[in-house]
Amino acid sequence: MLITRRCIATRTHLLDRGEKEANRVLAIGLVPIEHGFVHLRNWRAITKLRTNSARATRLLRALTVLTNLEINR
C-alpha cells in the first residue's frame, strides 16, 4: 500500500492506531526531503530554478542524490 498524504483527525473522527502509524511512517520519509529543500533555500538555489529549466533538472537530481544519502545514513 502506498501512502501519499497524512491522515487528519477532526472533532468527529479521531485517528486509530493504523492511521497514527501511517502518519509516523510518512513523516519519517519526508524529513530528508524537507531538509534537502531547506539546504537549497539556504544556498539560494531555489531562486535560480525560475531562470533555467536545465539548471532545475540538475538541482533536482542533486537533491535526489542527497536525499538517498540521508535515508541510507
mmCIF file as Biopython writes it, N, C-alpha, C and O atoms, coordinates in Angstrom:
data_model
#
loop_
_atom_site.group_PDB
_atom_site.id
_atom_site.type_symbol
_atom_site.label_atom_id
_atom_site.label_alt_id
_atom_site.label_comp_id
_atom_site.label_asym_id
_atom_site.label_entity_id
_atom_site.label_seq_id
_atom_site.pdbx_PDB_ins_code
_atom_site.Cartn_x
_atom_site.Cartn_y
_atom_site.Cartn_z
_atom_site.occupancy
_atom_site.B_iso_or_equiv
_atom_site.auth_seq_id
_atom_site.auth_asym_id
_atom_site.pdbx_PDB_model_num
ATOM 1   N N  . MET A ? 1  ? 0.836   -1.171 0.000   1.0 0.0 1  A 1 
ATOM 2   C CA . MET A ? 1  ? 0.000   0.000  0.000   1.0 0.0 1  A 1 
ATOM 3   C C  . MET A ? 1  ? 0.889   1.245  0.000   1.0 0.0 1  A 1 
ATOM 4   O O  . MET A ? 1  ? 1.866   1.312  0.746   1.0 0.0 1  A 1 
ATOM 5   N N  . LEU A ? 2  ? 0.557   2.212  -0.821  1.0 0.0 2  A 1 
ATOM 6   C CA . LEU A ? 2  ? 1.309   3.442  -0.922  1.0 0.0 2  A 1 
ATOM 7   C C  . LEU A ? 2  ? 0.526   4.549  -0.238  1.0 0.0 2  A 1 
ATOM 8   O O  . LEU A ? 2  ? -0.625  4.814  -0.583  1.0 0.0 2  A 1 
ATOM 9   N N  . ILE A ? 3  ? 1.160   5.195  0.732   1.0 0.0 3  A 1 
ATOM 10  C CA . ILE A ? 3  ? 0.528   6.291  1.459   1.0 0.0 3  A 1 
ATOM 11  C C  . ILE A ? 3  ? 1.077   7.583  0.883   1.0 0.0 3  A 1 
ATOM 12  O O  . ILE A ? 3  ? 2.288   7.807  0.891   1.0 0.0 3  A 1 
ATOM 13  N N  . THR A ? 4  ? 0.192   8.433  0.385   1.0 0.0 4  A 1 
ATOM 14  C CA . THR A ? 4  ? 0.664   9.651  -0.256  1.0 0.0 4  A 1 
ATOM 15  C C  . THR A ? 4  ? 0.378   10.902 0.553   1.0 0.0 4  A 1 
ATOM 16  O O  . THR A ? 4  ? 1.001   11.936 0.311   1.0 0.0 4  A 1 
ATOM 17  N N  . ARG A ? 5  ? -0.532  10.843 1.494   1.0 0.0 5  A 1 
ATOM 18  C CA . ARG A ? 5  ? -0.804  12.022 2.316   1.0 0.0 5  A 1 
ATOM 19  C C  . ARG A ? 5  ? -1.187  11.572 3.709   1.0 0.0 5  A 1 
ATOM 20  O O  . ARG A ? 5  ? -1.587  10.427 3.920   1.0 0.0 5  A 1 
ATOM 21  N N  . ARG A ? 6  ? -1.061  12.477 4.649   1.0 0.0 6  A 1 
ATOM 22  C CA . ARG A ? 6  ? -1.295  12.096 6.029   1.0 0.0 6  A 1 
ATOM 23  C C  . ARG A ? 6  ? -2.777  12.072 6.368   1.0 0.0 6  A 1 
ATOM 24  O O  . ARG A ? 6  ? -3.589  12.733 5.721   1.0 0.0 6  A 1 
ATOM 25  N N  . CYS A ? 7  ? -3.110  11.306 7.384   1.0 0.0 7  A 1 
ATOM 26  C CA . CYS A ? 7  ? -4.479  11.230 7.880   1.0 0.0 7  A 1 
ATOM 27  C C  . CYS A ? 7  ? -4.699  12.400 8.833   1.0 0.0 7  A 1 
ATOM 28  O O  . CYS A ? 7  ? -3.813  12.754 9.611   1.0 0.0 7  A 1 
ATOM 29  N N  . ILE A ? 8  ? -5.869  12.987 8.766   1.0 0.0 8  A 1 
ATOM 30  C CA . ILE A ? 8  ? -6.156  14.167 9.573   1.0 0.0 8  A 1 
ATOM 31  C C  . ILE A ? 8  ? -7.315  13.856 10.514  1.0 0.0 8  A 1 
ATOM 32  O O  . ILE A ? 8  ? -8.354  13.349 10.091  1.0 0.0 8  A 1 
ATOM 33  N N  . ALA A ? 9  ? -7.126  14.162 11.780  1.0 0.0 9  A 1 
ATOM 34  C CA . ALA A ? 9  ? -8.180  13.963 12.772  1.0 0.0 9  A 1 
ATOM 35  C C  . ALA A ? 9  ? -9.068  15.206 12.815  1.0 0.0 9  A 1 
ATOM 36  O O  . ALA A ? 9  ? -8.610  16.331 12.612  1.0 0.0 9  A 1 
ATOM 37  N N  . THR A ? 10 ? -10.328 14.970 13.082  1.0 0.0 10 A 1 
ATOM 38  C CA . THR A ? 10 ? -11.272 16.068 13.271  1.0 0.0 10 A 1 
ATOM 39  C C  . THR A ? 10 ? -11.975 15.869 14.607  1.0 0.0 10 A 1 
ATOM 40  O O  . THR A ? 10 ? -11.673 14.931 15.345  1.0 0.0 10 A 1 
ATOM 41  N N  . ARG A ? 11 ? -12.903 16.750 14.907  1.0 0.0 11 A 1 
ATOM 42  C CA . ARG A ? 11 ? -13.649 16.587 16.152  1.0 0.0 11 A 1 
ATOM 43  C C  . ARG A ? 11 ? -14.464 15.303 16.154  1.0 0.0 11 A 1 
ATOM 44  O O  . ARG A ? 11 ? -14.607 14.654 17.190  1.0 0.0 11 A 1 
ATOM 45  N N  . THR A ? 12 ? -14.994 14.940 14.999  1.0 0.0 12 A 1 
ATOM 46  C CA . THR A ? 12 ? -15.854 13.755 14.921  1.0 0.0 12 A 1 
ATOM 47  C C  . THR A ? 12 ? -15.104 12.498 14.514  1.0 0.0 12 A 1 
ATOM 48  O O  . THR A ? 12 ? -15.634 11.396 14.659  1.0 0.0 12 A 1 
ATOM 49  N N  . HIS A ? 13 ? -13.884 12.636 14.007  1.0 0.0 13 A 1 
ATOM 50  C CA . HIS A ? 13 ? -13.109 11.478 13.559  1.0 0.0 13 A 1 
ATOM 51  C C  . HIS A ? 13 ? -11.734 11.494 14.212  1.0 0.0 13 A 1 
ATOM 52  O O  . HIS A ? 13 ? -10.854 12.252 13.803  1.0 0.0 13 A 1 
ATOM 53  N N  . LEU A ? 14 ? -11.553 10.658 15.222  1.0 0.0 14 A 1 
ATOM 54  C CA . LEU A ? 14 ? -10.245 10.510 15.853  1.0 0.0 14 A 1 
ATOM 55  C C  . LEU A ? 14 ? -9.459  9.463  15.089  1.0 0.0 14 A 1 
ATOM 56  O O  . LEU A ? 14 ? -10.034 8.546  14.503  1.0 0.0 14 A 1 
ATOM 57  N N  . LEU A ? 15 ? -8.152  9.604  15.099  1.0 0.0 15 A 1 
ATOM 58  C CA . LEU A ? 15 ? -7.300  8.662  14.376  1.0 0.0 15 A 1 
ATOM 59  C C  . LEU A ? 15 ? -7.156  7.358  15.156  1.0 0.0 15 A 1 
ATOM 60  O O  . LEU A ? 15 ? -6.991  7.361  16.376  1.0 0.0 15 A 1 
ATOM 61  N N  . ASP A ? 16 ? -7.222  6.247  14.429  1.0 0.0 16 A 1 
ATOM 62  C CA . ASP A ? 16 ? -6.974  4.964  15.083  1.0 0.0 16 A 1 
ATOM 63  C C  . ASP A ? 16 ? -5.471  4.663  15.026  1.0 0.0 16 A 1 
ATOM 64  O O  . ASP A ? 16 ? -4.700  5.456  14.486  1.0 0.0 16 A 1 
ATOM 65  N N  . ARG A ? 17 ? -5.061  3.529  15.576  1.0 0.0 17 A 1 
ATOM 66  C CA . ARG A ? 17 ? -3.627  3.207  15.651  1.0 0.0 17 A 1 
ATOM 67  C C  . ARG A ? 17 ? -2.985  3.122  14.271  1.0 0.0 17 A 1 
ATOM 68  O O  . ARG A ? 17 ? -1.868  3.600  14.072  1.0 0.0 17 A 1 
ATOM 69  N N  . GLY A ? 18 ? -3.688  2.518  13.325  1.0 0.0 18 A 1 
ATOM 70  C CA . GLY A ? 18 ? -3.135  2.378  11.973  1.0 0.0 18 A 1 
ATOM 71  C C  . GLY A ? 18 ? -2.906  3.713  11.299  1.0 0.0 18 A 1 
ATOM 72  O O  . GLY A ? 18 ? -1.887  3.909  10.637  1.0 0.0 18 A 1 
ATOM 73  N N  . GLU A ? 19 ? -3.841  4.634  11.460  1.0 0.0 19 A 1 
ATOM 74  C CA . GLU A ? 19 ? -3.695  5.954  10.863  1.0 0.0 19 A 1 
ATOM 75  C C  . GLU A ? 19 ? -2.562  6.732  11.525  1.0 0.0 19 A 1 
ATOM 76  O O  . GLU A ? 19 ? -1.816  7.438  10.846  1.0 0.0 19 A 1 
ATOM 77  N N  . LYS A ? 20 ? -2.430  6.607  12.834  1.0 0.0 20 A 1 
ATOM 78  C CA . LYS A ? 20 ? -1.327  7.267  13.536  1.0 0.0 20 A 1 
ATOM 79  C C  . LYS A ? 20 ? 0.023   6.714  13.076  1.0 0.0 20 A 1 
ATOM 80  O O  . LYS A ? 20 ? 0.971   7.467  12.856  1.0 0.0 20 A 1 
ATOM 81  N N  . GLU A ? 21 ? 0.092   5.406  12.937  1.0 0.0 21 A 1 
ATOM 82  C CA . GLU A ? 21 ? 1.336   4.781  12.476  1.0 0.0 21 A 1 
ATOM 83  C C  . GLU A ? 21 ? 1.652   5.200  11.043  1.0 0.0 21 A 1 
ATOM 84  O O  . GLU A ? 21 ? 2.811   5.439  10.707  1.0 0.0 21 A 1 
ATOM 85  N N  . ALA A ? 22 ? 0.624   5.289  10.198  1.0 0.0 22 A 1 
ATOM 86  C CA . ALA A ? 22 ? 0.836   5.743  8.817   1.0 0.0 22 A 1 
ATOM 87  C C  . ALA A ? 22 ? 1.386   7.164  8.808   1.0 0.0 22 A 1 
ATOM 88  O O  . ALA A ? 22 ? 2.274   7.471  8.013   1.0 0.0 22 A 1 
ATOM 89  N N  . ASN A ? 23 ? 0.884   8.029  9.668   1.0 0.0 23 A 1 
ATOM 90  C CA . ASN A ? 23 ? 1.394   9.399  9.760   1.0 0.0 23 A 1 
ATOM 91  C C  . ASN A ? 23 ? 2.853   9.412  10.202  1.0 0.0 23 A 1 
ATOM 92  O O  . ASN A ? 23 ? 3.648   10.202 9.693   1.0 0.0 23 A 1 
ATOM 93  N N  . ARG A ? 24 ? 3.210   8.542  11.145  1.0 0.0 24 A 1 
ATOM 94  C CA . ARG A ? 24 ? 4.603   8.472  11.613  1.0 0.0 24 A 1 
ATOM 95  C C  . ARG A ? 24 ? 5.530   8.026  10.488  1.0 0.0 24 A 1 
ATOM 96  O O  . ARG A ? 24 ? 6.593   8.611  10.281  1.0 0.0 24 A 1 
ATOM 97  N N  . VAL A ? 25 ? 5.121   6.990  9.765   1.0 0.0 25 A 1 
ATOM 98  C CA . VAL A ? 25 ? 5.952   6.470  8.670   1.0 0.0 25 A 1 
ATOM 99  C C  . VAL A ? 25 ? 6.128   7.525  7.587   1.0 0.0 25 A 1 
ATOM 100 O O  . VAL A ? 25 ? 7.227   7.712  7.066   1.0 0.0 25 A 1 
ATOM 101 N N  . LEU A ? 26 ? 5.050   8.207  7.253   1.0 0.0 26 A 1 
ATOM 102 C CA . LEU A ? 26 ? 5.124   9.252  6.231   1.0 0.0 26 A 1 
ATOM 103 C C  . LEU A ? 26 ? 6.034   10.389 6.683   1.0 0.0 26 A 1 
ATOM 104 O O  . LEU A ? 26 ? 6.812   10.911 5.884   1.0 0.0 26 A 1 
ATOM 105 N N  . ALA A ? 27 ? 5.947   10.776 7.944   1.0 0.0 27 A 1 
ATOM 106 C CA . ALA A ? 27 ? 6.789   11.859 8.470   1.0 0.0 27 A 1 
ATOM 107 C C  . ALA A ? 27 ? 8.258   11.467 8.414   1.0 0.0 27 A 1 
ATOM 108 O O  . ALA A ? 27 ? 9.109   12.293 8.082   1.0 0.0 27 A 1 
ATOM 109 N N  . ILE A ? 28 ? 8.561   10.223 8.734   1.0 0.0 28 A 1 
ATOM 110 C CA . ILE A ? 28 ? 9.953   9.755  8.691   1.0 0.0 28 A 1 
ATOM 111 C C  . ILE A ? 28 ? 10.501  9.829  7.276   1.0 0.0 28 A 1 
ATOM 112 O O  . ILE A ? 28 ? 11.666  10.174 7.077   1.0 0.0 28 A 1 
ATOM 113 N N  . GLY A ? 29 ? 9.668   9.507  6.289   1.0 0.0 29 A 1 
ATOM 114 C CA . GLY A ? 29 ? 10.105  9.564  4.898   1.0 0.0 29 A 1 
ATOM 115 C C  . GLY A ? 29 ? 10.259  10.977 4.372   1.0 0.0 29 A 1 
ATOM 116 O O  . GLY A ? 29 ? 11.071  11.219 3.479   1.0 0.0 29 A 1 
ATOM 117 N N  . LEU A ? 30 ? 9.494   11.913 4.909   1.0 0.0 30 A 1 
ATOM 118 C CA . LEU A ? 30 ? 9.532   13.289 4.417   1.0 0.0 30 A 1 
ATOM 119 C C  . LEU A ? 30 ? 10.662  14.125 5.002   1.0 0.0 30 A 1 
ATOM 120 O O  . LEU A ? 30 ? 11.056  15.131 4.411   1.0 0.0 30 A 1 
ATOM 121 N N  . VAL A ? 31 ? 11.184  13.726 6.144   1.0 0.0 31 A 1 
ATOM 122 C CA . VAL A ? 31 ? 12.216  14.524 6.817   1.0 0.0 31 A 1 
ATOM 123 C C  . VAL A ? 31 ? 13.426  14.784 5.924   1.0 0.0 31 A 1 
ATOM 124 O O  . VAL A ? 31 ? 13.831  15.940 5.803   1.0 0.0 31 A 1 
ATOM 125 N N  . PRO A ? 32 ? 14.026  13.770 5.291   1.0 0.0 32 A 1 
ATOM 126 C CA . PRO A ? 32 ? 15.212  14.055 4.474   1.0 0.0 32 A 1 
ATOM 127 C C  . PRO A ? 32 ? 14.900  14.983 3.298   1.0 0.0 32 A 1 
ATOM 128 O O  . PRO A ? 32 ? 15.727  15.820 2.935   1.0 0.0 32 A 1 
ATOM 129 N N  . ILE A ? 33 ? 13.732  14.844 2.710   1.0 0.0 33 A 1 
ATOM 130 C CA . ILE A ? 33 ? 13.366  15.683 1.573   1.0 0.0 33 A 1 
ATOM 131 C C  . ILE A ? 33 ? 13.212  17.128 2.022   1.0 0.0 33 A 1 
ATOM 132 O O  . ILE A ? 33 ? 13.712  18.046 1.371   1.0 0.0 33 A 1 
ATOM 133 N N  . GLU A ? 34 ? 12.519  17.326 3.140   1.0 0.0 34 A 1 
ATOM 134 C CA . GLU A ? 34 ? 12.339  18.677 3.655   1.0 0.0 34 A 1 
ATOM 135 C C  . GLU A ? 34 ? 13.681  19.304 4.040   1.0 0.0 34 A 1 
ATOM 136 O O  . GLU A ? 34 ? 13.894  20.496 3.818   1.0 0.0 34 A 1 
ATOM 137 N N  . HIS A ? 35 ? 14.577  18.516 4.610   1.0 0.0 35 A 1 
ATOM 138 C CA . HIS A ? 35 ? 15.911  19.028 4.959   1.0 0.0 35 A 1 
ATOM 139 C C  . HIS A ? 35 ? 16.668  19.437 3.697   1.0 0.0 35 A 1 
ATOM 140 O O  . HIS A ? 35 ? 17.373  20.446 3.685   1.0 0.0 35 A 1 
ATOM 141 N N  . GLY A ? 36 ? 16.514  18.644 2.637   1.0 0.0 36 A 1 
ATOM 142 C CA . GLY A ? 36 ? 17.174  18.986 1.376   1.0 0.0 36 A 1 
ATOM 143 C C  . GLY A ? 36 ? 16.690  20.312 0.826   1.0 0.0 36 A 1 
ATOM 144 O O  . GLY A ? 36 ? 17.489  21.123 0.360   1.0 0.0 36 A 1 
ATOM 145 N N  . PHE A ? 37 ? 15.367  20.541 0.878   1.0 0.0 37 A 1 
ATOM 146 C CA . PHE A ? 37 ? 14.840  21.812 0.395   1.0 0.0 37 A 1 
ATOM 147 C C  . PHE A ? 37 ? 15.304  22.978 1.263   1.0 0.0 37 A 1 
ATOM 148 O O  . PHE A ? 37 ? 15.545  24.072 0.752   1.0 0.0 37 A 1 
ATOM 149 N N  . VAL A ? 38 ? 15.429  22.758 2.555   1.0 0.0 38 A 1 
ATOM 150 C CA . VAL A ? 38 ? 15.932  23.818 3.436   1.0 0.0 38 A 1 
ATOM 151 C C  . VAL A ? 38 ? 17.368  24.171 3.065   1.0 0.0 38 A 1 
ATOM 152 O O  . VAL A ? 38 ? 17.732  25.346 3.014   1.0 0.0 38 A 1 
ATOM 153 N N  . HIS A ? 39 ? 18.184  23.145 2.806   1.0 0.0 39 A 1 
ATOM 154 C CA . HIS A ? 39 ? 19.568  23.407 2.408   1.0 0.0 39 A 1 
ATOM 155 C C  . HIS A ? 39 ? 19.610  24.182 1.092   1.0 0.0 39 A 1 
ATOM 156 O O  . HIS A ? 39 ? 20.390  25.123 0.943   1.0 0.0 39 A 1 
ATOM 157 N N  . LEU A ? 40 ? 18.765  23.780 0.140   1.0 0.0 40 A 1 
ATOM 158 C CA . LEU A ? 40 ? 18.743  24.506 -1.126  1.0 0.0 40 A 1 
ATOM 159 C C  . LEU A ? 40 ? 18.308  25.953 -0.933  1.0 0.0 40 A 1 
ATOM 160 O O  . LEU A ? 40 ? 18.847  26.862 -1.565  1.0 0.0 40 A 1 
ATOM 161 N N  . ARG A ? 41 ? 17.325  26.163 -0.051  1.0 0.0 41 A 1 
ATOM 162 C CA . ARG A ? 41 ? 16.879  27.534 0.215   1.0 0.0 41 A 1 
ATOM 163 C C  . ARG A ? 41 ? 18.001  28.347 0.841   1.0 0.0 41 A 1 
ATOM 164 O O  . ARG A ? 41 ? 18.196  29.517 0.512   1.0 0.0 41 A 1 
ATOM 165 N N  . ASN A ? 42 ? 18.735  27.713 1.748   1.0 0.0 42 A 1 
ATOM 166 C CA . ASN A ? 42 ? 19.854  28.424 2.374   1.0 0.0 42 A 1 
ATOM 167 C C  . ASN A ? 42 ? 20.944  28.756 1.363   1.0 0.0 42 A 1 
ATOM 168 O O  . ASN A ? 42 ? 21.625  29.773 1.490   1.0 0.0 42 A 1 
ATOM 169 N N  . TRP A ? 43 ? 21.106  27.910 0.373   1.0 0.0 43 A 1 
ATOM 170 C CA . TRP A ? 43 ? 22.103  28.167 -0.665  1.0 0.0 43 A 1 
ATOM 171 C C  . TRP A ? 43 ? 21.557  29.088 -1.753  1.0 0.0 43 A 1 
ATOM 172 O O  . TRP A ? 43 ? 22.264  29.418 -2.706  1.0 0.0 43 A 1 
ATOM 173 N N  . ARG A ? 44 ? 20.309  29.500 -1.609  1.0 0.0 44 A 1 
ATOM 174 C CA . ARG A ? 44 ? 19.616  30.363 -2.570  1.0 0.0 44 A 1 
ATOM 175 C C  . ARG A ? 44 ? 19.537  29.725 -3.952  1.0 0.0 44 A 1 
ATOM 176 O O  . ARG A ? 44 ? 19.477  30.426 -4.962  1.0 0.0 44 A 1 
ATOM 177 N N  . ALA A ? 45 ? 19.536  28.410 -3.993  1.0 0.0 45 A 1 
ATOM 178 C CA . ALA A ? 45 ? 19.477  27.702 -5.273  1.0 0.0 45 A 1 
ATOM 179 C C  . ALA A ? 45 ? 18.059  27.673 -5.829  1.0 0.0 45 A 1 
ATOM 180 O O  . ALA A ? 45 ? 17.872  27.621 -7.044  1.0 0.0 45 A 1 
ATOM 181 N N  . ILE A ? 46 ? 17.070  27.704 -4.960  1.0 0.0 46 A 1 
ATOM 182 C CA . ILE A ? 46 ? 15.680  27.646 -5.413  1.0 0.0 46 A 1 
ATOM 183 C C  . ILE A ? 46 ? 15.347  28.861 -6.284  1.0 0.0 46 A 1 
ATOM 184 O O  . ILE A ? 46 ? 14.561  28.736 -7.222  1.0 0.0 46 A 1 
ATOM 185 N N  . THR A ? 47 ? 15.920  30.021 -6.000  1.0 0.0 47 A 1 
ATOM 186 C CA . THR A ? 47 ? 15.611  31.220 -6.781  1.0 0.0 47 A 1 
ATOM 187 C C  . THR A ? 47 ? 16.088  31.078 -8.221  1.0 0.0 47 A 1 
ATOM 188 O O  . THR A ? 47 ? 15.545  31.717 -9.122  1.0 0.0 47 A 1 
ATOM 189 N N  . LYS A ? 48 ? 17.102  30.244 -8.441  1.0 0.0 48 A 1 
ATOM 190 C CA . LYS A ? 48 ? 17.628  30.062 -9.791  1.0 0.0 48 A 1 
ATOM 191 C C  . LYS A ? 48 ? 16.792  29.091 -10.613 1.0 0.0 48 A 1 
ATOM 192 O O  . LYS A ? 48 ? 16.981  28.995 -11.826 1.0 0.0 48 A 1 
ATOM 193 N N  . LEU A ? 49 ? 15.866  28.367 -9.976  1.0 0.0 49 A 1 
ATOM 194 C CA . LEU A ? 49 ? 15.042  27.417 -10.707 1.0 0.0 49 A 1 
ATOM 195 C C  . LEU A ? 49 ? 14.143  28.122 -11.720 1.0 0.0 49 A 1 
ATOM 196 O O  . LEU A ? 49 ? 13.809  27.552 -12.758 1.0 0.0 49 A 1 
ATOM 197 N N  . ARG A ? 50 ? 13.757  29.344 -11.424 1.0 0.0 50 A 1 
ATOM 198 C CA . ARG A ? 50 ? 12.847  30.066 -12.319 1.0 0.0 50 A 1 
ATOM 199 C C  . ARG A ? 50 ? 13.530  30.496 -13.608 1.0 0.0 50 A 1 
ATOM 200 O O  . ARG A ? 50 ? 12.854  30.763 -14.602 1.0 0.0 50 A 1 
ATOM 201 N N  . THR A ? 51 ? 14.834  30.566 -13.610 1.0 0.0 51 A 1 
ATOM 202 C CA . THR A ? 51 ? 15.526  31.135 -14.758 1.0 0.0 51 A 1 
ATOM 203 C C  . THR A ? 51 ? 15.908  30.116 -15.818 1.0 0.0 51 A 1 
ATOM 204 O O  . THR A ? 51 ? 15.979  30.463 -16.997 1.0 0.0 51 A 1 
ATOM 205 N N  . ASN A ? 52 ? 16.156  28.877 -15.439 1.0 0.0 52 A 1 
ATOM 206 C CA . ASN A ? 52 ? 16.694  27.915 -16.394 1.0 0.0 52 A 1 
ATOM 207 C C  . ASN A ? 52 ? 16.194  26.520 -16.055 1.0 0.0 52 A 1 
ATOM 208 O O  . ASN A ? 52 ? 16.450  26.017 -14.962 1.0 0.0 52 A 1 
ATOM 209 N N  . SER A ? 53 ? 15.473  25.885 -16.996 1.0 0.0 53 A 1 
ATOM 210 C CA . SER A ? 53 ? 14.926  24.556 -16.712 1.0 0.0 53 A 1 
ATOM 211 C C  . SER A ? 53 ? 16.019  23.490 -16.630 1.0 0.0 53 A 1 
ATOM 212 O O  . SER A ? 53 ? 15.875  22.524 -15.881 1.0 0.0 53 A 1 
ATOM 213 N N  . ALA A ? 54 ? 17.095  23.644 -17.377 1.0 0.0 54 A 1 
ATOM 214 C CA . ALA A ? 54 ? 18.197  22.677 -17.304 1.0 0.0 54 A 1 
ATOM 215 C C  . ALA A ? 54 ? 18.848  22.726 -15.928 1.0 0.0 54 A 1 
ATOM 216 O O  . ALA A ? 54 ? 19.213  21.694 -15.367 1.0 0.0 54 A 1 
ATOM 217 N N  . ARG A ? 55 ? 18.989  23.932 -15.393 1.0 0.0 55 A 1 
ATOM 218 C CA . ARG A ? 55 ? 19.560  24.088 -14.056 1.0 0.0 55 A 1 
ATOM 219 C C  . ARG A ? 55 ? 18.643  23.444 -13.023 1.0 0.0 55 A 1 
ATOM 220 O O  . ARG A ? 55 ? 19.115  22.822 -12.071 1.0 0.0 55 A 1 
ATOM 221 N N  . ALA A ? 56 ? 17.337  23.594 -13.209 1.0 0.0 56 A 1 
ATOM 222 C CA . ALA A ? 56 ? 16.370  22.997 -12.291 1.0 0.0 56 A 1 
ATOM 223 C C  . ALA A ? 56 ? 16.501  21.480 -12.297 1.0 0.0 56 A 1 
ATOM 224 O O  . ALA A ? 56 ? 16.454  20.848 -11.242 1.0 0.0 56 A 1 
ATOM 225 N N  . THR A ? 57 ? 16.663  20.901 -13.466 1.0 0.0 57 A 1 
ATOM 226 C CA . THR A ? 57 ? 16.810  19.452 -13.563 1.0 0.0 57 A 1 
ATOM 227 C C  . THR A ? 57 ? 18.052  18.991 -12.813 1.0 0.0 57 A 1 
ATOM 228 O O  . THR A ? 57 ? 18.005  18.004 -12.079 1.0 0.0 57 A 1 
ATOM 229 N N  . ARG A ? 58 ? 19.153  19.697 -12.994 1.0 0.0 58 A 1 
ATOM 230 C CA . ARG A ? 58 ? 20.386  19.324 -12.295 1.0 0.0 58 A 1 
ATOM 231 C C  . ARG A ? 58 ? 20.239  19.447 -10.789 1.0 0.0 58 A 1 
ATOM 232 O O  . ARG A ? 58 ? 20.705  18.588 -10.041 1.0 0.0 58 A 1 
ATOM 233 N N  . LEU A ? 59 ? 19.591  20.517 -10.343 1.0 0.0 59 A 1 
ATOM 234 C CA . LEU A ? 59 ? 19.400  20.709 -8.907  1.0 0.0 59 A 1 
ATOM 235 C C  . LEU A ? 59 ? 18.496  19.635 -8.315  1.0 0.0 59 A 1 
ATOM 236 O O  . LEU A ? 59 ? 18.761  19.137 -7.222  1.0 0.0 59 A 1 
ATOM 237 N N  . LEU A ? 60 ? 17.443  19.279 -9.019  1.0 0.0 60 A 1 
ATOM 238 C CA . LEU A ? 60 ? 16.544  18.246 -8.504  1.0 0.0 60 A 1 
ATOM 239 C C  . LEU A ? 60 ? 17.214  16.880 -8.486  1.0 0.0 60 A 1 
ATOM 240 O O  . LEU A ? 60 ? 16.967  16.079 -7.584  1.0 0.0 60 A 1 
ATOM 241 N N  . ARG A ? 61 ? 18.055  16.608 -9.470  1.0 0.0 61 A 1 
ATOM 242 C CA . ARG A ? 61 ? 18.820  15.353 -9.441  1.0 0.0 61 A 1 
ATOM 243 C C  . ARG A ? 61 ? 19.774  15.334 -8.250  1.0 0.0 61 A 1 
ATOM 244 O O  . ARG A ? 61 ? 19.916  14.316 -7.573  1.0 0.0 61 A 1 
ATOM 245 N N  . ALA A ? 62 ? 20.420  16.458 -8.005  1.0 0.0 62 A 1 
ATOM 246 C CA . ALA A ? 62 ? 21.325  16.548 -6.853  1.0 0.0 62 A 1 
ATOM 247 C C  . ALA A ? 62 ? 20.551  16.366 -5.557  1.0 0.0 62 A 1 
ATOM 248 O O  . ALA A ? 62 ? 21.031  15.707 -4.634  1.0 0.0 62 A 1 
ATOM 249 N N  . LEU A ? 63 ? 19.360  16.943 -5.480  1.0 0.0 63 A 1 
ATOM 250 C CA . LEU A ? 63 ? 18.529  16.778 -4.291  1.0 0.0 63 A 1 
ATOM 251 C C  . LEU A ? 63 ? 18.148  15.326 -4.089  1.0 0.0 63 A 1 
ATOM 252 O O  . LEU A ? 63 ? 18.112  14.846 -2.956  1.0 0.0 63 A 1 
ATOM 253 N N  . THR A ? 64 ? 17.864  14.622 -5.171  1.0 0.0 64 A 1 
ATOM 254 C CA . THR A ? 64 ? 17.536  13.203 -5.074  1.0 0.0 64 A 1 
ATOM 255 C C  . THR A ? 64 ? 18.714  12.405 -4.523  1.0 0.0 64 A 1 
ATOM 256 O O  . THR A ? 64 ? 18.539  11.526 -3.679  1.0 0.0 64 A 1 
ATOM 257 N N  . VAL A ? 65 ? 19.910  12.718 -5.006  1.0 0.0 65 A 1 
ATOM 258 C CA . VAL A ? 65 ? 21.103  12.033 -4.521  1.0 0.0 65 A 1 
ATOM 259 C C  . VAL A ? 65 ? 21.304  12.306 -3.032  1.0 0.0 65 A 1 
ATOM 260 O O  . VAL A ? 65 ? 21.559  11.388 -2.252  1.0 0.0 65 A 1 
ATOM 261 N N  . LEU A ? 66 ? 21.186  13.582 -2.645  1.0 0.0 66 A 1 
ATOM 262 C CA . LEU A ? 66 ? 21.349  13.929 -1.231  1.0 0.0 66 A 1 
ATOM 263 C C  . LEU A ? 66 ? 20.302  13.256 -0.363  1.0 0.0 66 A 1 
ATOM 264 O O  . LEU A ? 66 ? 20.601  12.816 0.747   1.0 0.0 66 A 1 
ATOM 265 N N  . THR A ? 67 ? 19.081  13.172 -0.860  1.0 0.0 67 A 1 
ATOM 266 C CA . THR A ? 67 ? 18.003  12.522 -0.123  1.0 0.0 67 A 1 
ATOM 267 C C  . THR A ? 67 ? 18.310  11.045 0.078   1.0 0.0 67 A 1 
ATOM 268 O O  . THR A ? 67 ? 18.131  10.511 1.173   1.0 0.0 67 A 1 
ATOM 269 N N  . ASN A ? 68 ? 18.775  10.383 -0.985  1.0 0.0 68 A 1 
ATOM 270 C CA . ASN A ? 68 ? 19.108  8.959  -0.868  1.0 0.0 68 A 1 
ATOM 271 C C  . ASN A ? 68 ? 20.258  8.733  0.102   1.0 0.0 68 A 1 
ATOM 272 O O  . ASN A ? 68 ? 20.255  7.760  0.855   1.0 0.0 68 A 1 
ATOM 273 N N  . LEU A ? 69 ? 21.243  9.629  0.087   1.0 0.0 69 A 1 
ATOM 274 C CA . LEU A ? 69 ? 22.346  9.511  1.045   1.0 0.0 69 A 1 
ATOM 275 C C  . LEU A ? 69 ? 21.862  9.688  2.467   1.0 0.0 69 A 1 
ATOM 276 O O  . LEU A ? 69 ? 22.307  8.979  3.370   1.0 0.0 69 A 1 
ATOM 277 N N  . GLU A ? 70 ? 20.948  10.636 2.676   1.0 0.0 70 A 1 
ATOM 278 C CA . GLU A ? 70 ? 20.408  10.903 4.015   1.0 0.0 70 A 1 
ATOM 279 C C  . GLU A ? 70 ? 19.594  9.711  4.512   1.0 0.0 70 A 1 
ATOM 280 O O  . GLU A ? 70 ? 19.672  9.340  5.683   1.0 0.0 70 A 1 
ATOM 281 N N  . ILE A ? 71 ? 18.816  9.119  3.615   1.0 0.0 71 A 1 
ATOM 282 C CA . ILE A ? 71 ? 17.982  7.972  4.005   1.0 0.0 71 A 1 
ATOM 283 C C  . ILE A ? 71 ? 18.851  6.776  4.370   1.0 0.0 71 A 1 
ATOM 284 O O  . ILE A ? 71 ? 18.564  6.064  5.332   1.0 0.0 71 A 1 
ATOM 285 N N  . ASN A ? 72 ? 19.921  6.557  3.596   1.0 0.0 72 A 1 
ATOM 286 C CA . ASN A ? 72 ? 20.782  5.390  3.807   1.0 0.0 72 A 1 
ATOM 287 C C  . ASN A ? 72 ? 21.776  5.587  4.942   1.0 0.0 72 A 1 
ATOM 288 O O  . ASN A ? 72 ? 22.504  4.658  5.290   1.0 0.0 72 A 1 
ATOM 289 N N  . ARG A ? 73 ? 21.819  6.767  5.520   1.0 0.0 73 A 1 
ATOM 290 C CA . ARG A ? 73 ? 22.773  7.048  6.591   1.0 0.0 73 A 1 
ATOM 291 C C  . ARG A ? 73 ? 22.421  6.330  7.844   1.0 0.0 73 A 1 
ATOM 292 O O  . ARG A ? 73 ? 23.123  6.457  8.847   1.0 0.0 73 A 1 
#
